[in-house]
Amino acid sequence: MMMILALNRDFDKMEAHFRRNIWYGSGFYGDPSQAEIQGKTLGLIGYGHIGKEVASRARAFGMKLRVINAYPPARKPRHIEFFEGPSGLHELLKASDFIVVACPANEKTRGLIGKREFTWMKRTACLINVARGPIVQEKPSTMPCVRGGSRARPSDVWYQYPTDNRPCAPSRFPFHKLDNLIMTPHVFRVDARDGE
């Protein structure tokens, strides 16, 4: 939710501009961004422990919810607009302003988001991966942040991790050179028993 709120107000662009003395988004020069997340659509890929917690907080902000899960319920919860199985991925990506990946990594989800799936998203949509790195295909050329996509893509999970206390690149590709990729070092850890 922190990332959704920051990105909705263009905090990443605002901060980058201000480092160059450009008062982008300031009330002093032009109108500040008035964007609100109320009424925006959050797509959740996975509805386990993490997905449910994100949904609960998103509802408090007045967001619309769309969910896909490996095992959708026979009856859709009333506070969720759309709740489907994996076949609903196209519909979820097409309609969402923010997408949070919160599913377990397994044979069915590995590589789930790639070049084709990015083309289904709105150009202004933002994908936030808090699950496992390999759910989003690693090759940077598949990602809109390489192709000049207009929104940042945050990721807290990666493709390789340190095995000791030495520095370790999070990928074999130079993600750190992408201006609109927001990188955090797996800050939001979940107990392995949660399965996500």
N, C-alpha and C positions, 0 to 999 in steps of 0.2 A: 504494500500500500504506500509505503514511503516513496518507492520508485514511481509508482503511478501518479502520485500527487506532484512529484518534482517534474516529471516529463510532461504532464498535462499543462504546467505553467511554463514550459520551455526553460526550466532551470539550467539545463546543460548548456543551451545556447546563450542564455543570459550571462552565465558565469564566464563562458569563453569570450564573449564580446567585451565584458567589463574588464577582463585582463588586458584588452587592447584599448581601454579608455572609451569604449562605445557604450552608451547608456541604453542598450536595447531592453525594452520591457519596463523602462522606468517611467513613473508619472511625471518626472521633470521634463522629459523630452518625448512627446507623443503619449499615447494612451498605454498604460500598463496592460498586460494580458489579463483578461477577465474570465478566462476559461474555467469552467467548473467540471468536475467529474460526475455530478448528478445528471442522470439521464444518459450517460455514456454506457456502452456495452462492454462488459468484461467477459471474455471467453476463457473458461477453465478447461485445460486438458488434464483430466484426472480429478477425482472427487473423493480422495481418501482423507486422511487427517489434515494434511496441508491444504488441499483444495477446499475443504469445508471451512477451515479457519479463514482463508482468504475470502471466501464467499460471504461469510458472516460480517466481516469488516466492510466489504464492498457494498453490501446491502445498507449498512449504516450510513454510507455516503450517498445513497440513492442511485447506485448503479444498477443497470439491468444485467441479468446473469444468463449466460449460455454455457452449457456443460456437455462435454463428452466424457464417457467413462467406459472402461472395459465391460462393466456389468451395470447398465442403466436400470433404474427401478421400474417395476411394472407400472407404477403410478408416479408421474412427475411431481416433485414438491411444488407447492403453489407459488413460492417466491422465486422460482426459476422459470424463465420464459421457454427455454429449449433444453432438453436433456435427452441425449441420444447415445448410442454406442459409437464405436470407432468410425462407422460409415458416415457419421454426421460431421466429420472433420471439415470438409469443404464448406458446409453451411456455416459452421462456427467461425472459421477463419474469415469468411467473406463478410460477416455481419459485425465482427468485434472491433472495438477501438483499441482495446488492450487485450493481450493474450498472455495468460500465465501458464507455463508448463509445470505441472505438479504431479506427474504420473511416475510410476516406477519404471526403471530401465529394464527391459527384457527383450526377448527376440521380436516381439510384435511392435515395440515402441522405438527400438534403436533405429535412428535415421528417419524417424516419422516426419520431421520437418526438414524439407530440402528446397531445391530451386522451384519445383512446381508449386509447393505449398506457399512459398513466399509470394508467388504471382496471384494466389487467391486472396491475399490480404489487401485491405485498403492501403493505399500508399501512405496514409498518415497513421496506420496502426503500429503499435509497439509490442514486440514480443519480449517477454521476460521469462528467462529460464531459471527456475530455482530447484529443478529436479535433478537431472544428470546431464552432463555435457553431450554425450553421444546421441541423445534423443533428437538434437538438432545436428544435422550433418556438418562435419567439421570444415569441409572445404570452403574457404571464405568467398569464392566466386559465386556461391549459391545465395549469399546473403545480401539484402538490400543495402546494408551499410557500406558495402564495397561498390555497389552499382549506383551510388549517389541517392539512396533512399532518404526521404526527408526526415525521418524520425530515428532517434537513437535506439539501439538494441542493447539492453542490459543483460549481462550474464554473470551469475555467481558460481556457476559450475563449469567444469573444464574437462579437457581430454587427457591431460597428464598432470600428475601431482608429485610433489617432492617426496622422496623416501627417506630423507635425512634433513638436516637443518640448512642445506645449501640452497641457493636460489635455483628456481626451476621455472622455465617457461611453461605457461598453461596449455600450449598447443605447439605443434610442429610448424604452424603458420604464424606470421607476424601480426597477430590481432592487435598488439599494442600500438601499431601504426595507424589504426583506423580511428579517425576523429570522432565518429558518432557511435562507437561501441563503448558502452560503460562497463568497466571490468571491476569486479570485486573478487577477493580470494577465498571463495566458499565460506563466507561470513555466517550465512544462515544455515547452520548445521542442524540436522534432525537425527535423533537416536535411530540407529539402524533397525531397531525393532519395529519402527513405524512402517518400514517397507517402501519409503518414498525418498 
